[in-house]
């Protein structure tokens, strides 16, 4: 940490800045305090603020915002949920800048941790690798690539690893604004496929994970031996040097470093092999070596000291505003070392370090041109606050010239053999404010921390080194634009780099190839399904297939399963069928647009549409039978049918209404004739979809205009069904008469006769409620869950819920009633006694409603789906089996996916849907 500089913002929205925390190529990170009045008031946060020169580039803003959205979608587990994202407005309070805020977690960057304590022990290596692999597994499940791994983006916290970069910007070694609105980004690592000029894919993340683990295990990377100018060749051709890697991890890391991407393991496989019980389980009781645990604790103490000084009267009485807040904090008693000195510039481009040592400038960068005209005004960012090479990523690959002499610190990273003994003194300045028992590694190619300027004349960044050149590769020519057309439209694709360190350039409004989602032109083609793999504890199993509903078609409205053979997806334009064995779409039918249900009607597929019932051939979707409501219910002209209330076997129940004219009575003598009245009449219907015959209809009260009440069957018993009317269709008179309570109606299954209407305690009209075949109801009552005898309304038992929360719709599955709460608690209750058998959290921040529950066809696995993820539990004991998150569209200009997850159980699969994406996961 260091004190704020004159150009640093003092506020970001509701956050008041306390100190500089860390610099990266594209952003500056600050320690800040939430001085708002909301729930998080008083908490400490870390602000990541884009460098102004880069934030002015539209392409950078789009990419920065896309990576912020990725962080939001990955929130949970080893990814801290973002607190706020800002941009636009007055720069005086930070509002005009581009920034994100996340909760402060005491942690050290991996690069700094290696500098403090040397290579990690085996158990810590397993936890580190498993935690990062768990994040990668979630990213790859959505078809994206992370490209955010580097020694400075992976943090070591007390309870496990953390990740702070969610794309190439966060992990960039350099990032520069170029003339003409271009952006040049260079990463600090290469993969064999990138050396060959191919795009990065999910296996590329695994290669970098292998480099990261080898670095953490030895203090150096497996391709350091040899001239730096041949680094790319070594990565593409040479075998990795893994002799110093612990033997039990050597095979796994070697697999990650395979030259052929197809031979690398998946992220889920790596996570399971490193920690079968999950990184969190293996890390219980502590996982950091003593020195690192002490360094993390010391960092936290220094941050807390900043907070305490901020609250002190001396700060409160300072000059109005917060401009001088941090300098006063730095001078506060007991905080003198919390904010170290900033290196001073020395003559000749060197940097005068603490203690008087002077570093030498880095050698000139022999980098080849990035692209035609891309090197023009290469120093455009000089003096704008941009920084040179990233210390951690350069150390990661060690692709810089060897120093003229060797010392223990440099040798530790340059040679993958015996680590050196620990020197007794330290002159290293840590980016996170933690103490250094001995000097952290100096960048090869520099004389010491804080060395002078880079090849472009930019000053060192003050983070402990500027570093030498990175390997640069020739770039392929930019695509030739169509004749007569624009050079590249806003949705176009500009491929400009064969390898990450060669640089990626974004021009004008174009979207660059920076990671998985952005490199694909919009297409409806479905990727080849991945090869199924075994289920991995703690991780979602490999999906048997993934189906992406074409973006050229309207979004899915409903999804249903037909005989465990077809997934039928309906939209405003058509119905589509997907083979449940392969994930391939087998037919489309425009007649079934806006349809629902997709039930088995003998050998046919029944679909209820807005104006007709359809019976489709499952092979090709051809219409075999059609029943228009106008033709099938001729005595109810203009019949309007709502969505199905429920179904059982071959019978469906639904409501419908039509308008009739009621003649006005003849007026008395001398009185004016009253007009005829239009009256809505509603009915509940039972219909056999195999016999294609109406079984019965019974009149029910009309609903809110246009008049059709919407019913939902909440319980089926041998002799009757219990239904509830959806609150949105209750008339104002119904709402007033109910006095805030919900009611159920009971209808005879044979005749449709209304048996009774009852209320249950103070159950609200929209409360979660369900029932079983034995006549017991389970309903949300306030914050609790209560059971009732359906016929008598007698309360049976009551389960206390979480304060400030409520229960959602329970799920009855022998021998339990599975519960779900808005607080993200999922549980199992004994049906007879109401005793909790187990209760677990999905570990998702409470937001929105309670998760929706589904049980596998075997009854062994319970799924909880909400807006954030799908969590799989063992139905018997509540063990959390795995979690799944689809991170959504990675394209900065793509539509942000905010739809909740849905789950459908089918045979040995569970189908997970989020918006247009469908995944078939194998389950027990």
Secondary structure as the mmCIF struct_conf table of DSSP 4:
data_model
#
loop_
_struct_conf.conf_type_id
_struct_conf.id
_struct_conf.beg_label_comp_id
_struct_conf.beg_label_asym_id
_struct_conf.beg_label_seq_id
_struct_conf.end_label_comp_id
_struct_conf.end_label_asym_id
_struct_conf.end_label_seq_id
STRN STRN1 UNK A 2 UNK A 2
HELX_LH_PP_P HELX_LH_PP_P1 UNK A 3 UNK A 5
TURN_TY1_P TURN_TY1_P1 UNK A 6 UNK A 7
BEND BEND1 UNK A 8 UNK A 8
BEND BEND2 UNK A 10 UNK A 10
STRN STRN2 UNK A 11 UNK A 12
TURN_TY1_P TURN_TY1_P2 UNK A 13 UNK A 14
STRN STRN3 UNK A 15 UNK A 23
BEND BEND3 UNK A 25 UNK A 26
STRN STRN4 UNK A 27 UNK A 34
BEND BEND4 UNK A 36 UNK A 38
TURN_TY1_P TURN_TY1_P3 UNK A 39 UNK A 42
STRN STRN5 UNK A 44 UNK A 50
HELX_RH_AL_P HELX_RH_AL_P1 UNK A 52 UNK A 55
TURN_TY1_P TURN_TY1_P4 UNK A 56 UNK A 56
BEND BEND5 UNK A 57 UNK A 57
HELX_RH_AL_P HELX_RH_AL_P2 UNK A 58 UNK A 74
STRN STRN6 UNK A 76 UNK A 76
TURN_TY1_P TURN_TY1_P5 UNK A 77 UNK A 78
STRN STRN7 UNK A 79 UNK A 79
HELX_LH_PP_P HELX_LH_PP_P2 UNK A 80 UNK A 81
STRN STRN8 UNK A 82 UNK A 86
BEND BEND6 UNK A 88 UNK A 89
HELX_RH_3T_P HELX_RH_3T_P1 UNK A 91 UNK A 93
TURN_TY1_P TURN_TY1_P6 UNK A 94 UNK A 96
BEND BEND7 UNK A 97 UNK A 97
STRN STRN9 UNK A 99 UNK A 103
STRN STRN10 UNK A 107 UNK A 109
HELX_RH_AL_P HELX_RH_AL_P3 UNK A 110 UNK A 117
BEND BEND8 UNK A 119 UNK A 119
HELX_LH_PP_P HELX_LH_PP_P3 UNK A 120 UNK A 121
HELX_RH_AL_P HELX_RH_AL_P4 UNK A 122 UNK A 141
TURN_TY1_P TURN_TY1_P7 UNK A 142 UNK A 143
TURN_TY1_P TURN_TY1_P8 UNK A 151 UNK A 153
STRN STRN11 UNK A 154 UNK A 157
TURN_TY1_P TURN_TY1_P9 UNK A 158 UNK A 159
STRN STRN12 UNK A 160 UNK A 163
BEND BEND9 UNK A 167 UNK A 167
TURN_TY1_P TURN_TY1_P10 UNK A 168 UNK A 171
STRN STRN13 UNK A 172 UNK A 178
TURN_TY1_P TURN_TY1_P11 UNK A 179 UNK A 181
STRN STRN14 UNK A 182 UNK A 187
BEND BEND10 UNK A 188 UNK A 188
HELX_RH_AL_P HELX_RH_AL_P5 UNK A 192 UNK A 195
TURN_TY1_P TURN_TY1_P12 UNK A 196 UNK A 197
HELX_LH_PP_P HELX_LH_PP_P4 UNK A 198 UNK A 200
HELX_RH_AL_P HELX_RH_AL_P6 UNK A 202 UNK A 218
BEND BEND11 UNK A 219 UNK A 220
TURN_TY1_P TURN_TY1_P13 UNK A 222 UNK A 223
BEND BEND12 UNK A 225 UNK A 226
HELX_RH_3T_P HELX_RH_3T_P2 UNK A 228 UNK A 230
HELX_RH_AL_P HELX_RH_AL_P7 UNK A 231 UNK A 237
BEND BEND13 UNK A 238 UNK A 238
HELX_LH_PP_P HELX_LH_PP_P5 UNK A 239 UNK A 240
TURN_TY1_P TURN_TY1_P14 UNK A 243 UNK A 244
BEND BEND14 UNK A 245 UNK A 245
HELX_RH_AL_P HELX_RH_AL_P8 UNK A 247 UNK A 256
TURN_TY1_P TURN_TY1_P15 UNK A 257 UNK A 257
BEND BEND15 UNK A 259 UNK A 260
HELX_RH_3T_P HELX_RH_3T_P3 UNK A 261 UNK A 263
BEND BEND16 UNK A 264 UNK A 264
HELX_LH_PP_P HELX_LH_PP_P6 UNK A 265 UNK A 266
HELX_RH_AL_P HELX_RH_AL_P9 UNK A 267 UNK A 274
TURN_TY1_P TURN_TY1_P16 UNK A 276 UNK A 277
HELX_RH_AL_P HELX_RH_AL_P10 UNK A 279 UNK A 282
TURN_TY1_P TURN_TY1_P17 UNK A 283 UNK A 285
BEND BEND17 UNK A 288 UNK A 288
HELX_RH_AL_P HELX_RH_AL_P11 UNK A 290 UNK A 311
BEND BEND18 UNK A 312 UNK A 312
HELX_RH_AL_P HELX_RH_AL_P12 UNK A 313 UNK A 316
TURN_TY1_P TURN_TY1_P18 UNK A 317 UNK A 317
BEND BEND19 UNK A 318 UNK A 322
TURN_TY1_P TURN_TY1_P19 UNK A 323 UNK A 324
HELX_RH_AL_P HELX_RH_AL_P13 UNK A 325 UNK A 331
BEND BEND20 UNK A 332 UNK A 332
TURN_TY1_P TURN_TY1_P20 UNK A 333 UNK A 334
TURN_TY1_P TURN_TY1_P21 UNK A 336 UNK A 338
BEND BEND21 UNK A 339 UNK A 339
STRN STRN15 UNK A 340 UNK A 340
HELX_LH_PP_P HELX_LH_PP_P7 UNK A 341 UNK A 343
STRN STRN16 UNK A 344 UNK A 345
HELX_RH_3T_P HELX_RH_3T_P4 UNK A 347 UNK A 349
STRN STRN17 UNK A 351 UNK A 352
HELX_LH_PP_P HELX_LH_PP_P8 UNK A 353 UNK A 353
TURN_TY1_P TURN_TY1_P22 UNK A 354 UNK A 355
BEND BEND22 UNK A 356 UNK A 356
STRN STRN18 UNK A 358 UNK A 358
HELX_LH_PP_P HELX_LH_PP_P9 UNK A 359 UNK A 364
HELX_LH_PP_P HELX_LH_PP_P10 UNK A 367 UNK A 369
BEND BEND23 UNK A 370 UNK A 371
TURN_TY1_P TURN_TY1_P23 UNK A 372 UNK A 385
BEND BEND24 UNK A 389 UNK A 389
HELX_RH_AL_P HELX_RH_AL_P14 UNK A 391 UNK A 397
TURN_TY1_P TURN_TY1_P24 UNK A 398 UNK A 398
BEND BEND25 UNK A 400 UNK A 400
HELX_LH_PP_P HELX_LH_PP_P11 UNK A 401 UNK A 403
BEND BEND26 UNK A 404 UNK A 405
HELX_RH_AL_P HELX_RH_AL_P15 UNK A 408 UNK A 414
BEND BEND27 UNK A 416 UNK A 418
HELX_LH_PP_P HELX_LH_PP_P12 UNK A 419 UNK A 423
BEND BEND28 UNK A 424 UNK A 424
HELX_LH_PP_P HELX_LH_PP_P13 UNK A 428 UNK A 430
TURN_TY1_P TURN_TY1_P25 UNK A 431 UNK A 432
BEND BEND29 UNK A 437 UNK A 438
HELX_LH_PP_P HELX_LH_PP_P14 UNK A 439 UNK A 443
TURN_TY1_P TURN_TY1_P26 UNK A 444 UNK A 445
BEND BEND30 UNK A 446 UNK A 448
TURN_TY1_P TURN_TY1_P27 UNK A 449 UNK A 450
STRN STRN19 UNK A 453 UNK A 453
TURN_TY1_P TURN_TY1_P28 UNK A 455 UNK A 456
HELX_LH_PP_P HELX_LH_PP_P15 UNK A 458 UNK A 458
STRN STRN20 UNK A 459 UNK A 459
HELX_LH_PP_P HELX_LH_PP_P16 UNK A 460 UNK A 460
BEND BEND31 UNK A 462 UNK A 464
HELX_LH_PP_P HELX_LH_PP_P17 UNK A 474 UNK A 482
TURN_TY1_P TURN_TY1_P29 UNK A 483 UNK A 484
BEND BEND32 UNK A 485 UNK A 485
BEND BEND33 UNK A 487 UNK A 487
TURN_TY1_P TURN_TY1_P30 UNK A 490 UNK A 491
STRN STRN21 UNK A 493 UNK A 494
BEND BEND34 UNK A 498 UNK A 499
HELX_RH_3T_P HELX_RH_3T_P5 UNK A 500 UNK A 502
STRN STRN22 UNK A 504 UNK A 506
TURN_TY1_P TURN_TY1_P31 UNK A 508 UNK A 509
HELX_LH_PP_P HELX_LH_PP_P18 UNK A 510 UNK A 510
STRN STRN23 UNK A 511 UNK A 512
BEND BEND35 UNK A 515 UNK A 515
TURN_TY1_P TURN_TY1_P32 UNK A 516 UNK A 516
HELX_RH_3T_P HELX_RH_3T_P6 UNK A 517 UNK A 519
BEND BEND36 UNK A 520 UNK A 520
HELX_LH_PP_P HELX_LH_PP_P19 UNK A 525 UNK A 532
TURN_TY1_P TURN_TY1_P33 UNK A 537 UNK A 538
BEND BEND37 UNK A 539 UNK A 539
HELX_LH_PP_P HELX_LH_PP_P20 UNK A 540 UNK A 543
BEND BEND38 UNK A 544 UNK A 544
STRN STRN24 UNK A 545 UNK A 548
TURN_TY1_P TURN_TY1_P34 UNK A 551 UNK A 552
BEND BEND39 UNK A 553 UNK A 553
HELX_LH_PP_P HELX_LH_PP_P21 UNK A 554 UNK A 555
STRN STRN25 UNK A 556 UNK A 562
TURN_TY1_P TURN_TY1_P35 UNK A 563 UNK A 565
STRN STRN26 UNK A 566 UNK A 571
BEND BEND40 UNK A 572 UNK A 573
STRN STRN27 UNK A 575 UNK A 579
TURN_TY1_P TURN_TY1_P36 UNK A 580 UNK A 582
STRN STRN28 UNK A 585 UNK A 589
HELX_RH_3T_P HELX_RH_3T_P7 UNK A 590 UNK A 592
TURN_TY1_P TURN_TY1_P37 UNK A 593 UNK A 594
STRN STRN29 UNK A 596 UNK A 601
TURN_TY1_P TURN_TY1_P38 UNK A 602 UNK A 603
STRN STRN30 UNK A 604 UNK A 608
BEND BEND41 UNK A 610 UNK A 611
STRN STRN31 UNK A 612 UNK A 617
TURN_TY1_P TURN_TY1_P39 UNK A 618 UNK A 620
STRN STRN32 UNK A 623 UNK A 628
HELX_RH_AL_P HELX_RH_AL_P16 UNK A 629 UNK A 632
TURN_TY1_P TURN_TY1_P40 UNK A 633 UNK A 635
BEND BEND42 UNK A 636 UNK A 636
TURN_TY1_P TURN_TY1_P41 UNK A 637 UNK A 638
STRN STRN33 UNK A 640 UNK A 641
BEND BEND43 UNK A 643 UNK A 643
STRN STRN34 UNK A 646 UNK A 648
TURN_TY1_P TURN_TY1_P42 UNK A 649 UNK A 650
STRN STRN35 UNK A 651 UNK A 662
HELX_LH_PP_P HELX_LH_PP_P22 UNK A 663 UNK A 668
TURN_TY1_P TURN_TY1_P43 UNK A 669 UNK A 670
BEND BEND44 UNK A 671 UNK A 671
HELX_LH_PP_P HELX_LH_PP_P23 UNK A 672 UNK A 676
STRN STRN36 UNK A 677 UNK A 688
TURN_TY1_P TURN_TY1_P44 UNK A 689 UNK A 692
STRN STRN37 UNK A 693 UNK A 700
BEND BEND45 UNK A 704 UNK A 704
TURN_TY1_P TURN_TY1_P45 UNK A 705 UNK A 706
STRN STRN38 UNK A 711 UNK A 716
BEND BEND46 UNK A 718 UNK A 719
STRN STRN39 UNK A 720 UNK A 725
HELX_RH_3T_P HELX_RH_3T_P8 UNK A 727 UNK A 729
HELX_RH_AL_P HELX_RH_AL_P17 UNK A 732 UNK A 738
TURN_TY1_P TURN_TY1_P46 UNK A 739 UNK A 740
STRN STRN40 UNK A 743 UNK A 748
TURN_TY1_P TURN_TY1_P47 UNK A 749 UNK A 751
STRN STRN41 UNK A 754 UNK A 759
TURN_TY1_P TURN_TY1_P48 UNK A 761 UNK A 762
TURN_TY1_P TURN_TY1_P49 UNK A 765 UNK A 766
BEND BEND47 UNK A 767 UNK A 767
STRN STRN42 UNK A 769 UNK A 771
TURN_TY1_P TURN_TY1_P50 UNK A 773 UNK A 774
BEND BEND48 UNK A 775 UNK A 775
STRN STRN43 UNK A 776 UNK A 781
TURN_TY1_P TURN_TY1_P51 UNK A 782 UNK A 783
STRN STRN44 UNK A 784 UNK A 789
TURN_TY1_P TURN_TY1_P52 UNK A 790 UNK A 792
STRN STRN45 UNK A 795 UNK A 799
TURN_TY1_P TURN_TY1_P53 UNK A 803 UNK A 804
STRN STRN46 UNK A 807 UNK A 807
STRN STRN47 UNK A 811 UNK A 813
TURN_TY1_P TURN_TY1_P54 UNK A 814 UNK A 815
STRN STRN48 UNK A 816 UNK A 820
STRN STRN49 UNK A 821 UNK A 821
TURN_TY1_P TURN_TY1_P55 UNK A 822 UNK A 823
BEND BEND49 UNK A 824 UNK A 824
STRN STRN50 UNK A 825 UNK A 830
TURN_TY1_P TURN_TY1_P56 UNK A 831 UNK A 833
STRN STRN51 UNK A 836 UNK A 841
BEND BEND50 UNK A 844 UNK A 844
BEND BEND51 UNK A 848 UNK A 849
HELX_LH_PP_P HELX_LH_PP_P24 UNK A 850 UNK A 851
STRN STRN52 UNK A 852 UNK A 855
TURN_TY1_P TURN_TY1_P57 UNK A 857 UNK A 858
BEND BEND52 UNK A 859 UNK A 860
STRN STRN53 UNK A 861 UNK A 865
BEND BEND53 UNK A 867 UNK A 868
STRN STRN54 UNK A 870 UNK A 874
TURN_TY1_P TURN_TY1_P58 UNK A 875 UNK A 877
STRN STRN55 UNK A 880 UNK A 884
BEND BEND54 UNK A 891 UNK A 891
TURN_TY1_P TURN_TY1_P59 UNK A 892 UNK A 893
BEND BEND55 UNK A 894 UNK A 894
HELX_LH_PP_P HELX_LH_PP_P25 UNK A 895 UNK A 897
HELX_LH_PP_P HELX_LH_PP_P26 UNK A 899 UNK A 900
STRN STRN56 UNK A 901 UNK A 906
TURN_TY1_P TURN_TY1_P60 UNK A 907 UNK A 908
STRN STRN57 UNK A 909 UNK A 914
TURN_TY1_P TURN_TY1_P61 UNK A 915 UNK A 916
STRN STRN58 UNK A 917 UNK A 922
#
